[in-house]
Amino acid sequence: MTDLVLPSETNPLNNLFGGELLARMDRAASISARRHSRRITVTASVNHVAFNHAVPLGSVVTVEAAVSRAFKTSMEIFIDVWIEDRFTGDRTKANEAIYTFVAVDDTGKPTEVPPLAPETDLEKERYAAALRRKQLSLVLAGKLPPSEATELKALFLD
C-alpha cells in the first residue's frame, strides 16, 4: 500500500503519527492475511513494532506486508515500511512490525488456514524465526511449558 503523508496525519514535529502508521500497517497486514487464507481475518496481536525513523510530512510511504508463517488458524505477518526520497526516488526502510492474524468463519470461530511455503532466503529466515517468536509468546503467556519450547531451547544449546 502506497500513500502520501498529509498534514492532518502529522504530529507537532510534522512527522506521521505513530497511531496512523499502526493503522496503515494493520490494513496492509489484514489484506495479506486475507489473501493467504481466503477467509475473514482479525488482528490477534501486534507482536513487535519498531519506529526506527520518523516519517515526515509529504513523504511517500509504502507499507509491504507478507505472511511469514501460517500456523493452524493464525498467521504471522511481517511488515516493512519504506519511505521514498521525493527527489531521487530512492527507498529507505523506515519501520517494521510483526502482527498476528486469525482466520475466522462467518460466525467468528477460528478456522484453519493453508500452509505457507517460503521461497526466498528472506522468506525462509522469517518463516523459521516465526516459530521461535510464537513459542516465546506462548511461554510468556503461560500457555506452553518452557521445556516444550523446542525451537527456543535450540538457540541456547550447542
Secondary structure, 3 states (H helix, E strand, C coil): CEEECCHHHECCCCEECHHHHHHHHHHHHHHHHHHHHCCEEEEEEEEEEEECCCCECCCEEEEEEEEEEECCCEEEEEEEEEEECCCCCCEEEEEEEEEEEEEECCCCCECCCCCCCCCCHHHHHHHHHHHHHHHHHHHHCCCCCHHHCHHHHHHHCC
